[in-house]
Amino acid sequence: MSWVHIDTLDQLEAFYQSILPKLREEARACGYALGLHGSMRRDLDIIAAPWIEAHVDRDELARRVMLAACGIPMARFQWEAKPCGRMATSFPVCWTNHEMPRLPSLGHVDLSVMEASAR
């Protein structure tokens, strides 16, 4: 699989919409439910919540989501603590035209993972 080259914001949104079903399928296989928030006009903001007890850790989830999105998995992810116990990371999934508006997260997935609650 090769990276997609994006020239317009409309193409970027269409790309995100096209990969979302694959990302949801991969998250489900990892034991997570995947939710979408945001406009898909800059980055793809997704939220993953553990759905079954036998879910993978957040690094494995991020690796498999990135692989499903663009075919290239990162070896390590940098996580940032967010409100309500979620952890977030960001990774690129496509090439964007250098003439598009310079936004730091253009062509990225922002993945927030909710931690499983202790019983």
C-alpha positions as CSV (number, residue, x, y, z in Angstrom):
1,M,0.0,0.0,0.0
2,S,1.4,3.4,-0.8
3,W,0.6,6.7,0.8
4,V,-2.2,8.9,-0.7
5,H,-1.2,12.3,-2.0
6,I,-3.8,14.9,-1.1
7,D,-4.2,18.3,-2.9
8,T,-7.3,19.8,-1.4
9,L,-9.3,19.9,1.8
10,D,-12.2,18.1,0.0
11,Q,-9.8,15.3,-1.0
12,L,-8.5,15.1,2.6
13,E,-12.1,14.8,4.0
14,A,-12.9,12.1,1.3
15,F,-9.7,10.2,2.2
16,Y,-10.6,10.2,5.9
17,Q,-14.1,9.0,5.1
18,S,-12.8,6.3,2.9
19,I,-10.4,4.9,5.6
20,L,-12.8,5.2,8.6
21,P,-14.6,1.8,8.0
22,K,-11.1,0.0,7.9
23,L,-10.1,1.8,11.1
24,R,-13.3,0.8,12.9
25,E,-12.9,-2.8,11.7
26,E,-9.3,-2.9,13.0
27,A,-10.2,-1.3,16.3
28,R,-13.0,-3.9,16.8
29,A,-10.5,-6.7,16.1
30,C,-8.3,-5.1,18.9
31,G,-11.2,-5.1,21.3
32,Y,-12.2,-1.4,21.0
33,A,-15.1,0.7,19.8
34,L,-14.1,3.7,17.7
35,G,-15.9,7.0,17.7
36,L,-15.4,10.0,15.5
37,H,-15.4,13.7,16.4
38,G,-14.4,16.8,14.5
39,S,-14.9,18.0,11.0
40,M,-12.4,15.8,9.1
41,R,-11.1,19.0,7.4
42,R,-7.7,19.0,9.0
43,D,-7.1,15.9,11.0
44,L,-9.1,12.7,11.8
45,D,-10.0,12.9,15.4
46,I,-11.0,9.4,16.8
47,I,-11.7,8.1,20.2
48,A,-11.2,4.5,21.1
49,A,-12.9,2.9,24.1
50,P,-12.2,-0.6,25.3
51,W,-15.2,-2.7,24.4
52,I,-14.2,-6.2,25.7
53,E,-12.0,-7.4,28.5
54,A,-9.5,-8.9,26.1
55,H,-8.4,-5.7,24.4
56,V,-4.9,-4.9,23.2
57,D,-2.8,-2.2,24.8
58,R,-2.9,1.3,23.4
59,D,0.4,1.0,21.5
60,E,-0.7,-2.1,19.7
61,L,-4.1,-0.4,18.9
62,A,-2.3,2.7,17.5
63,R,0.1,0.6,15.4
64,R,-2.7,-1.4,13.9
65,V,-4.9,1.7,13.2
66,M,-2.0,3.4,11.5
67,L,-1.2,0.3,9.5
68,A,-4.9,0.1,8.4
69,A,-4.9,3.9,7.5
70,C,-1.7,4.1,5.5
71,G,0.1,0.8,5.4
72,I,3.1,2.0,7.4
73,P,3.2,1.4,11.2
74,M,5.3,3.4,13.5
75,A,7.5,1.6,16.0
76,R,6.8,3.9,18.9
77,F,4.1,6.4,19.8
78,Q,4.4,9.4,22.1
79,W,1.4,9.6,24.4
80,E,0.0,12.6,26.2
81,A,-2.3,12.5,29.2
82,K,-5.6,14.2,28.5
83,P,-8.7,15.0,30.7
84,C,-10.8,12.2,32.1
85,G,-8.0,9.6,32.0
86,R,-7.6,9.4,28.2
87,M,-4.3,9.2,26.5
88,A,-3.7,10.7,23.1
89,T,-1.2,10.3,20.2
90,S,-1.0,11.7,16.7
91,F,0.5,10.2,13.5
92,P,0.6,11.1,9.8
93,V,-1.4,9.0,7.3
94,C,-1.1,10.8,4.0
95,W,0.9,13.3,2.1
96,T,-0.6,16.8,1.7
97,N,0.2,19.4,-1.0
98,H,2.7,21.9,0.3
99,E,0.5,24.8,-1.0
100,M,-2.4,23.7,1.3
101,P,-2.9,25.8,4.4
102,R,-0.1,25.2,6.9
103,L,-1.9,23.4,9.7
104,P,0.3,21.3,12.1
105,S,-2.0,18.3,12.1
106,L,-3.0,18.3,8.4
107,G,-3.1,14.7,7.2
108,H,-2.9,13.1,10.6
109,V,-4.9,10.9,12.9
110,D,-5.4,12.1,16.4
111,L,-6.2,9.0,18.4
112,S,-7.5,9.3,22.0
113,V,-7.7,6.1,23.9
114,M,-9.9,5.7,27.0
115,E,-8.4,3.6,29.7
116,A,-10.3,0.6,31.0
117,S,-11.8,1.2,34.4
118,A,-10.6,-0.9,37.3
119,R,-13.2,-3.2,38.7
